[in-house]
């Protein structure tokens, strides 16, 4: 009966070891799975390589698209025929480096005062007379016991770089803190900038930024200036202000052939296309923000308001 069931073959007498057959089956199954694992590993490796190549090409395409959409360099031709390339940016935008450079140059010009003549007299002071900065007279600040003159360099910088609604009050305050010895050759003023912060765009007001400036002003009399000593023995007057800057349309000298030297210097500043619309003390917990510059008042006696978004494209 069993012989019929197994096709006429007797299992016991077939000569096949059941345990050996089972091991062979397991071995073949293991080899098949090993081959499948190798195949999967090969496929995954190729898929990874393809993904890497595709990702690299995608990045290259994105970068190429950005470069293609970026405005090309603009050729600027000078009056003498020479040209140079510049980057094209919106008219209301300025680079952080340009804003910091403008801030540094203007503040240095405003708060630094040195006689034109550097020769010293027998008394140790600077020689007075021809060649000294005689200054420019401005309206005296209200209830001020200070002077009514600013240096020519300061007047040029203020006129070219400070907004009209802020300018007159600033000039009056600047005159009040400018020693009279500056115009007689007995005093120098040295302004040293210690820190200029990263320009911060004003939210909702394109083309306007705030810049934090920390520095010191040194008043140097004739005896100190003629000596070989350093500034270490001079008491510094701290400067801690937040400047509000605004981009404007550059204004160039319309009549360069007949303009005076003073007008040419002012137009050099207005051609930059930036101006200061406000200054505010960095530390509001102490009078004047802890520095020598008192925030100028407007004509109606109030402090300057936040700059309005009146930029012209």
Buried (B, 14 or more C-beta within 10 A) or exposed (E): EEEEEEEEEEEEEEEEEEEEEEEEEEEEEEEEEEEEEEEEEEEEEEEEEEEEEEEEEEEEEEEEEEEEEEEEEEEEEEEEEEEEEEEEEEBBEBEBEBBBBBBBBBBBBBBBBBBEBEEBEEEBBBBBEEBBBEBBEBEBBEEBEBBBBBBBBBBBBBBBBBBEBBBBBBBBBBBBBBBEBBBBBBBBBBBBBEEBBEBBEBEEBBBBBBBBBBBBBBBBBBEBBBEEEEEEEBEBBBBBBBBBBBBBEEBEBEEEEEBEEEBEBBBEBBEBBBBBBBBBBBEEEEEBBBBBBBBBBEEEEEEBEEBEEEBEE
